[in-house]
Amino acid sequence: MTGRIEVRSRNQVTLPKSLTKTLAIREGDILEYTIENGKIIITPKTLVPKEQAWYWSKEWQAAEKEVEQEIAEKGHGKEYSAGELLEEIKRAQD
């Protein structure tokens, strides 16, 4: 999809309806921009609520991938004894 957008007073632009509909952009959404080789690249972004940020950390996502791989290979995740499970929970809380 290509199109043109006019820069108006106070450097404001209006995104065409076809663009906002295609990308599901609504009023109040956050758009990130990058300049590459003289071009502006605009990407819709979803901000994560603070209380959910831990899930998106590099460490947590690495652990998620590890579990997904285990499940794909074995059909289930790591097996723990009751003691190992309690130790793992305590470690995660620290």
GIDAZI-V161243 format. One line per field, one symbol per residue. phi: phi as a letter, one per 30 degrees, with the letter a starting at -180 (. if undefined). A space follows every 10 residues. Layout:
BEGIN
phi = ???
END
This chain:
BEGIN
phi = .babbcdceh hdbcddeddd ddchcbejdc ccbbcbhicc ccbdbcdcee dcdedcdedd dddddddede dddciaddcb dedddddddd dddd
END
